[in-house]
Amino acid sequence: MDAQTIRERIAQIQSKREYLMSLLEQPNLGTLKIDVNQALEEMDELIDEYRRTFPDTES
């Protein structure tokens, strides 16, 4: 996988993160809130790892 493909996929992940954040505001989420929180944590870890690996990018 080349660097450009990785950048594109990270951009997709970042755009989906905002949707998950909006889900957390839903009062009827119930126990799914745990899964949404876990997904957000894993996304944040992935994005942080990407930024450490490619520090010269602004994604």
C-alpha positions as CSV (number, residue, x, y, z in Angstrom):
1,M,0.0,0.0,0.0
2,D,1.5,3.3,-1.0
3,A,1.5,6.5,1.1
4,Q,-1.3,8.2,-0.9
5,T,-3.7,5.3,-0.4
6,I,-3.0,5.4,3.3
7,R,-3.6,9.2,3.4
8,E,-7.0,8.7,1.6
9,R,-8.1,6.0,4.0
10,I,-7.1,8.1,7.0
11,A,-9.2,10.9,5.6
12,Q,-12.2,8.6,5.3
13,I,-11.7,7.4,8.9
14,Q,-11.6,11.0,10.1
15,S,-14.8,11.8,8.3
16,K,-16.6,8.8,9.9
17,R,-15.3,9.8,13.3
18,E,-17.5,12.9,13.3
19,Y,-20.6,10.7,12.7
20,L,-19.7,8.5,15.6
21,M,-19.3,11.6,17.8
22,S,-22.9,12.6,16.8
23,L,-24.1,9.1,17.7
24,L,-22.9,9.6,21.3
25,E,-25.3,12.4,21.7
26,Q,-28.3,10.1,21.0
27,P,-30.3,9.4,24.2
28,N,-31.6,6.1,23.0
29,L,-28.2,4.5,22.2
30,G,-28.3,2.2,25.2
31,T,-25.5,-0.3,25.5
32,L,-24.3,0.5,22.0
33,K,-22.7,3.5,23.5
34,I,-19.9,1.2,24.8
35,D,-19.2,0.0,21.2
36,V,-19.2,3.5,19.8
37,N,-16.8,4.7,22.5
38,Q,-14.5,1.7,21.7
39,A,-14.6,2.5,18.0
40,L,-13.7,6.2,18.7
41,E,-10.8,5.1,20.9
42,E,-9.5,2.8,18.2
43,M,-9.9,5.4,15.5
44,D,-8.0,8.0,17.6
45,E,-5.2,5.5,18.2
46,L,-5.0,4.8,14.5
47,I,-4.9,8.5,13.6
48,D,-2.2,9.1,16.2
49,E,-0.1,6.3,14.9
50,Y,-0.5,7.6,11.4
51,R,0.6,11.1,12.5
52,R,3.7,9.6,14.2
53,T,4.5,7.6,11.1
54,F,3.9,10.4,8.7
55,P,4.7,13.6,10.7
56,D,4.9,15.8,7.7
57,T,1.2,15.4,6.8
58,E,-1.7,17.5,8.2
59,S,-4.4,14.8,8.3
